[in-house]
Amino acid sequence: MVTTREIDEVTSPVDNEGYEPTQLKKYADKKPVTHAIGQTKVIAVLNQKGGVGKSTTSINLAAALGAMNKQVLLVDLDPQGNSSSGLGIDKGLVESCIYNVLLDDVPLQDVIIPDVCEGLDVAPATINLAGAEVELVSEMARENRLKDAVGQMRGKYDYIFIDCPPSLGLLTVNALVAADKLLIPIQCEFYALEGVTKLLDSMKRVKTRLNPSLEISGVLLTMYDNRTTLSKQVVDEVKSYFGRTVFNTLIPRTVKLSEAPSYGMPITEYDPRGKGAISYIELAKEVISRG
């Protein structure tokens, strides 16, 4: 499916039926920044469990901050590339992705697709990234590859988000080393805290040996349904475990949030007045207030 955004960004006429995208915009085509960039905050969005709303949060929180006149870069570090496709990027048109940054020393700037939506740029992932876990094993300074690449972009963005894979392998370790803070989405379902201990242990090891400044930005409760007792019990359980680290904002389970990625749009564009968009805007305000 060709999204409206792809047609608007780069198109060439092919026949009377419409247009077909031929290439993606480059970082050099980025719109001028209209405000002074402060200290860049690098936040890894991570949970080793799949299906907890990690990519949904990466996309929609980044887009909400972009809509608030922040400059945001979203780095898609998941081989599934859900953050890339969820923002309307045709991965078949991607010439270089985050894989090439990690393994071929391509500058991060060279793979960035600018202005995917207001204030938001994306460093995409393709299926090539699936081999990176194995290939990184033999590389020198393997844990620092992403940190070095992201470091080149500090001062050019207010926020850099890293959408991590649902595992605790070398890609995730790279994200933990590169990040200043960690945002942990937790689904309001049975076994919500399952595996969180392993995740926190991994974070502590990285903090001790590789990234002493790493902290938890916040824990985010996703797929909340206020009609069920279970959701309310999970909220209480997570707050009991993590305390004040938990964001006040709860991300609701809505059909629109599930639909938006298939249209290549963040929820703030797909359903701007809906509960999902409002919740991510509130979350963005919390992220800003936490510094």
N, C-alpha and C positions, 0 to 999 in steps of 0.2 A: 504494500500500500504506500503510495506517495502522499506525504502530508503536505498541508498548505505551507508549512514553514519551509520545507525543502524546495517547493516551487518558488517561493518568494526569495530564498537565499541565492540559489544559483540554478539557472535554467537555460535551456536552449530549445528552440522550436524544432519539433521533429515531424509533425503532420497536423492535419486539421483536428485531430482528436484531443490535442492538448500539448503539454510540455513534459519533458523528461529531464531529471537532473543529470548533469554531466560532471560536476566537480563540487567539492565543498569549499567554503571560504577558508582563508588562511588567517593566521594571527595578524599579519600585516594589514588585513582589511578591517580590523576591529575598530569600532566607533571610538572617538576620543573620550577619555574619562573626564567627567565633569566635576569631580570633587577630589580633594586631597586624600590619598590613601594613608591610613595610619599603620600601626603594626599589624602585619598579616597574622591571622590566626589559622592554624592548620588543624583540622578536626577529622579524625578517622571515625567513620560510622561502621560499627562492628558488632556482630554477634555470630558465634560459630554455628548457631542453628539457622537453617534456611526458613523462609516463609514468615519472617517476623516483621516485615515491613522495612527492611534495611534500604533497599533501592528506592522504594516509595518515599521514604524519609529523606534520602539523599537528594532526590530530584526536587521534591516539593519544598523542603526547607531552603535549599539553595535558590530556587526560583522565588520564594517569598522574600528572601533577603535581597535578591536582585531587584525585585519590585519596590523595595524600600531604599533604592538608590545606593545599594552596596555593590561593589565589584566582587563577583564570586567566580571561582574556578571549581568545577566538579571533575575530579579524577576518577575515572571508572577503572577500578582494579579487579573487577570480577570478570573472569573469562566468559561468563554468560552474557555480559554486555548489556544488562537490563537498563542501566542508567543511560546508556547511549541510545538504544532503540526507544526507550521511554520518552526521550526528548526529540524524537523524530529524525534521528541520524540514521541514514541508510549505510549500514556497515559495509555493504558491498562497494561503496564509493571511498571508503577510508583507505588511504595509501600507507600511512604510518600510524601506529597507535601506541599505547602505553607499553606494549611489549618491546617495541623498537627503542623506547627510552631506556628500559631496564637492561636489555641485552645488547643493543647496538650503539649505545651512547648517543642516540639522537637527542638533541636538546628538547626539553618538554615544550618549549614555545613552538617548535616545528610541527607538533601534532595537535595543537589546540585548535578547536573549531570555535570561533568567536561569535558572540551575540546570538546564541541559540534561542534565548529569549532575553527580555530586558535585564541587563546587568549580569548575565550568566554565560560563561564560556565552558566548554567541555573538552577534556582530554579523553578520547574514546578508547574502548577496548574492543577487540575482535577475538575470534576463536583462537587466533595465534597465541593468545596469552595463556591458554591451557597448558602449553608446554613449558612455560616459564619456571614453574616450580622445580622441575627436573633440571633445566638448563642453568638455573641460578646456582645450583649446588657447587659447581666447579668454578664459579666466578670469584675473583678477588673482591673483598669488601662487599660481599653479596647482600648483607643486611642494610647497607647504606645507599644502595642504588637509587631508591626513590627519594630518600632524604636529600641527596646531592642534586637530583633533578628539580625537586620542589623548591630547594633553596634558591635556585635561579629566578624563581617567580615571586619570591618574597618582596614586598614593597610595591607590587603591581596589582595586588588583590587585597580586599579587606578580609575575605575568608577563602580558604581552600579546603574543600571537603573531599575525603577519600572514601569511595564506596568499596568496602572490602569484600572478599569472597567469604562464603560460609564455611570457613575452615581456619585452622591455626597453623598453616604452613608458611613457607618463606615469603609469599606475597603479603600475608597478614603481618608477619614480622617486619617487613619493609615499611608497611603502613604505620605500625606502632613506633618504629624508629623515626619516621618522618614527621609524625604528628606532635602537636603540642598538647592536644586533649583528645579524649575518647568519648564518643556518644554511643550509648548502648540502647538500641531499641529492644523492648521485651513485649511479646504478644500476650494479650489477656486471655490465655488459654491454660488448659491443664499442663503441668510440668513447665510452667513459665520460667522458673529459675534453673531448670535442668541445664547443666553444662556451664552455667555462669561462673562457678567456682574455678573451672579449668581456664576460662577466659581471664579471670582476675589473676590467677597464678601466672599465666603467660605475660600479662601486663606487668606484674611485679618483677618477673625475671628480666624483661626488657628494660624496665625502669632502673633496676639495680646495675645491669651490665652495659646497656647501650644508650639509654635515653633517660637520664635522671630527672628531667623536667616534666615527664609525661604525667598527666593528671586526668581524672574523669571529669568531663564537662557536665555530663548529666545522663540520667537514665530516663528513657522515654517509653511510656506505656502506649502500645498501638493496638488497633482492632478492638477498641473498647466498645462494649454494648451495654448501655445503662439499663437495659431491660432484664439483664440476667444477673443472678446472684453471683455466678462464677466470676464475672468480670470485676465485680466489686470486691470479692474476696482476693482476687489476684492483685488488685491495686493495694489493698491493705497489706498483703504479704510482701510485695516488692518494697513498699514504703517502710515496712518494718525492717527489712534487710538492708536497704540502702539509705534510709533516712532522708535528709534534706537534699541529697544528690538527685532525687527524682524530680523531674520537671512537673510543674503544676498542670501544664497542658496535657490533656488526654486526646489521643488521636482516635476518632470514632471509626467503626467499621461501616463503610458506606459503599454503595454500588458505584458512585461516581469516581471514587478514588481507585477502584479496580478498573474502571473503563478508561480513564485518562491516558495510561501508557499506550493503549492500542491506537490512540489518535495522535501519539507523539507529542503530547502537551502536558505541562504540569497542571495540577488541579487549580492553581490560581488563574489559569487561562481557560481551562475546560469548563469549570463550574465555579466562577469566582465568588458567587454569593452562597455557595453550599457550605455545609458543616465541615467538610474536609478542608476546603480552602481557608475558612475562618480559623480552624484549629492550627493549621501550619503557619498562618500569619501570627497567631498568638505565640506559637513556639518560637518563631523568628524573633519576636520581641523579647522573649525570655533569654534566648541565646545572646542577643545584644546586651541585655542587662547584666548577664553573668560575666561579660568581658572576654 
